[in-house]
Amino acid sequence: MKMMSPIVGVSLLALVLSGGAWAFVPTGGGASSHVSITQSAVLKKVTEVCRAIAQLEGQDFILTGDSAEELVHACLGPSAIGEVSAAKFKSALNDINEQHPLVDRDFVDSPQHHFNSELFARGRSLITSGVASIKANVRAENFHAARETLGRVLHTLQDFYSHSNWVDLGYTQPYINLLHPDLPLENLADFKTPTCKDCTNGGFCPNSLLPDILRKKILTSGYMGITSKFKPNGKCSHGGVEDLTSLTSPRGGISKDERRPDNEALHNTAVTLATTASLQLLDDIRGAAGDKDFLRLMGVARSSVLAFVIDTTGSMSDDIAEAERMVNQIIDSTQGTQDEPSLYILVPFNDPEFGPLIRTTDPNVMKAEVANLIPQGGGDLPEMCLSGLQLALTGAPASSHIYVFTDADPKDISLKDTIVALIRNTKSTVNIFKSEDASRRRRRRSVEMFDIYNDLALASGGQAIRVSKANLPQATGIIADSSTSALVTVLQRARNPGKPETFSFQLDESLTNIIIYITGKSLTFTLKNLAGVTQTETEASGKLGTVQKVGNLYRIRLVSNKQTGLWEINMKSNQPYTLKITGQSTIAFIYDFVEFFGGPHPGYAPISGRPESGVPVILLVSVLGRKGPASVKVSDVALVTVSGSEVVGGTVDDLGNGDFLVTVTKVPAGEFVVLVNGTDLVSTTLFQRQSTTQMSVSGVTIRAVVDRTMEPGKAFTLPFVVMTNSTGGTYKINARNDKDFTMNYPTSVMVATGGNATANLTITAPANTESGTDITLTIEAVAPGSVDSNYVVLRLSVVTKVTDFTPPQCEVVNVSAVDCPADPVFCNASFWQLSANLTDGVNGTGIATLKSRQGVGSLTHTDLKQMFVAAYFNASCCSRTVELVAVDNAMNVGTCLHSLPSITTSVAPSTAPSSGPPTAPSTAPSTAPSTAPSTAPSSAPSTAPSSGPPTAPSTAPSTAPSTAPSTAPSTAPSSAPSTAPSTAPSTAPSSGPPSLTLSLPLWFCLLVSALPLYHPGSY
């Protein structure tokens, strides 16, 4: 679906002004897009999950608006005090949505990625293999890789509804078989079947599908030709000015990407079905991941992450003790607040060993791991510090704050460029504490090596702090400062060499806990507020704040009743120094550098490395306000040199919903950051925010596309392209991965002036690599003479081949309730119980987890390791609905859904527990005999398949209680056949196999009855 989006929208603006790409501008005001469809589905599913969690925890779920900020506040706010930032959620949405333009650019001529050219089986394979990868990544807590794959999968899934004739055939429900590789893709047009008639005007026209295709409900899709007009005789085209096949008879196209006069209703239906199908896919992932990990996947988590990289050599005992003290202090002081870290990361390093990466959400595990660190070995001073830092950067979420403790120089300085690339890619901040023993004589090499730490910290927006071991506890307060929620940077500058200079900065009403950090030596400063009140570095406690000095660090905490407005700080020093001002606020921004691409569906795609020099730099900026994007007004966005005074403003195009496309035509020389100024409309005060990660442009570009997952033990070949807009020659190639897997690649490539060169990198994951492992691969290209370089950072997922695609089967066998009252006032005094039987079948991988959702009660079950599992759910009559969710070891999801009627004393089980995404029941004859009794309600749809040809009932949570009790006996499912002919062929594509009705055969019930007697509460 290539409808206009925030990422694509501005490119269309430029193209429209230049007279091009008219075919991609929706008429009639239609502005649906992959981005808007995805965002709508994600917001809806996250809302559903947060509401369910609140219900289970006995809390109210209060949503005050429809923005991402207000949703995150509703999800996280009630449970803890403090500021609630939506930056992680917005970043996660961007991780997903940025894949849409990448699919359009990188796979423009790959029909299966867009369900073009009738390649339905290949398109479905991309979806199902992608979903398997997402689930494996989530299980391994590699959420970033999972989000990238999710974006690509959603793009392909959504394209099915705008590129095929599904909605033209009258279907109003999604095609469920696209999510189930074990189900057939039915009634597909074969290669020789004509599908369209000619549009005599050469463009789009209504009713272009042949009547016989519509009557027989044959599934087809349009052919797309970027470089060729060829398509099979009589076949439909995609359509549009970039589709060369649309010029070959039959001309025209069946695309519903944009709204046109000839397809308005079809376009609207395609959007609706693409949204519903996206919800179904998200629900399947939710079922496999569980609610908590699903929210972590979506970035709905407290913003603070505590990440330590610690030198464990023999001389580090004092430092390790201080790190342990800080970990315990932060965990104990933030528990139950929004400042409590959502994730803890620890990476020890020594020489020659480093790692492993320890990642946990349990604070007690983090305490224990740090307490278990034993200083030993070392002695030759240089240690594997950068190797440990690399693990932390690749293992921590983006925009994390990472703290390094060491008393030695880095031995692995060859990793410096890789570390810088990872810092820029993740936008994480690195703070380095280098302690020094007063008894040791400082060596000249050590002074020089500290510059490496200083460079890395500066590149990330952090500080490199040199301090004696005795004074280290005074310096680590910076960790507590930045281990908070909603941390923002107001200003950051660096000077080398130093010079007298006055820096101004704007403080708005929303800012709290404002702290100024200065690193350097032989310096003085004077701080002044807008009323003219001043304070110098010699005043430990003044009218403006408190000043603390330790080592090369000054830390100034402003008083809480600070004045809003324009402040100044005057710095005087001829030595290098850095200045950084931070605070807590929910007014923030996130950004990505993007580049324009053309083709059938032009737009802007994110850049992995440094932006190209010699051309305007383009940014996609998302601004978050205290009450959503409507509560802030952006006045300007600029690029600012950190080490200089150059400020270059950009042209700001408002895309709506807090998103802005910024074009900077004259890029500052050297390293720069992003500055955003605006107005907080809640307080009507001006705000200033700055990014921390330094960036610069490059004349070198390196590009690689990951189009599949890796398999353990098998070589994976990745092509990459090196391009230059400057002088050619021999370009040096460096590649590293954070798992140290074996790689083969050329160490150099020849690139002509203004040209490009292609090469291959091969990487192999060991055969015992765990499924879901995420590999961060960095490839760097260095120009002749090392005058320029660039990099690309890629995430590869190792996924064991999945052979089990069948979800666990679940059957409700009995529901009993004793006098459940109709009046909810008295519901707490009465209870009901549901019992169900489950199995993953003889050839399944076995049930791994069984949980309940949508209901507040207690679930008990027999041993999940057995082939047949008996489950019992008990709840008060206040909670009348329950959904049992069973996940097998291949992460297939099966469910049972049951709702009590309003008034009941005894309820028989439902005959249609759900295990597939929602679809309307089909009256088309099934292709296999059914074991479920025929209990279809009299209001079932007519035989015209206007709602789709599904045969599987819904797994989506139903809000309407069941009022039609089953006609089956309450002790076992019936094996009576359906009254519908079971062997007649279906003329419509099926959206689910009869087995997904989950009515179990008699043999299952007999075997379950032979299990030992189970007593609820005794398991």
Buried (B, 14 or more C-beta within 10 A) or exposed (E): BBBBBBBBBBBBBBBEEEEBBEBBBBEEEBBBBBBBBBBBBBBBBBBBBBBBBBBBEEEEBEBEBEBBBBBBBBBBBBBBEBBBBBBBBBBBBBBBBBBBBBBBBBBBBBBBBBBBBBBBEBBBBBBBBBBBBBBBBBBBBBBBBBBBBBBBBBBBBBBBBBBBBBBBBBBBBBBBBBBBBBBEBBBBBEEEBBBBBBBEEEBBBEEBBBEEBBEBBBBBBBBBBEEEEEBBEBBBBBBBBBBBBBEBBBBBBBBBBBBBEBBBEBBBBBBBBBBBBBBBBBBBBBBBBBBEBBBBBBBBBBBBBBBBBBBBBEBBBBBBBBBBEBBBBBBEEBEEBBBBBBBBBBBBBBBEBBBEBBBBBEBEBBBEBBEEBEBEBBEEBBBBBBBBBBBBBBBBBBBBBBBBBBBBBBBBBEBBBBBBBBBBBBBBBBBBBBBBEEEEEEEEEBEEBBEBBBBBBBBBBBBBBBBBBEBBBBBBBBBBBBBBBBBBBBBBBBBBEBEEBEBEBBBBBBBBBBBBBBBBEEBEBBBBBEEEEBBEBEBEEBEBBBBBBBBBBBBBBBBEEBBBBBBBBBBBBEEBBBBBBBBBBBBBBBBBBBBBBBBBBBBBBBBBBBBBBEEBBBBBBBBBBBBBBEBBBBEBBBBBBBBBEBEBBBEBBEBEBBBBBBBBEEBBEEBBBBBBBBBBBBBEBBBBBBBBBBBBBBBBBBBBBBEBBBBBEEEBEBEBBBBBBBBBBEBBBBBBBBBEBEBEBBEBBEBEEEEBBEBEBEBBBEEEBEBBBBBBBBBBBBBBEEEBBBBBBBBBBBBBEBEBBBBBBBBBBBBBBEEBBEEEEEBEEBBBBBBBBBBBBEEBBBBBBBBBBBBBBEBBBBEBEBBBBBBBBBBBBBBBBBBBBBBBBBBBBBBBBBBBBEEBEEBBBBBBBBBBBBBBBBBBBBBEEBBBBEBBEEEEBEEEBEBBBBBBBBBBBBEEEBEBBBEBBBEBBBBBBBEBEBEEEBBBBBBBBBBBBBBBBEEBBEBBEEBEEBEBEEE
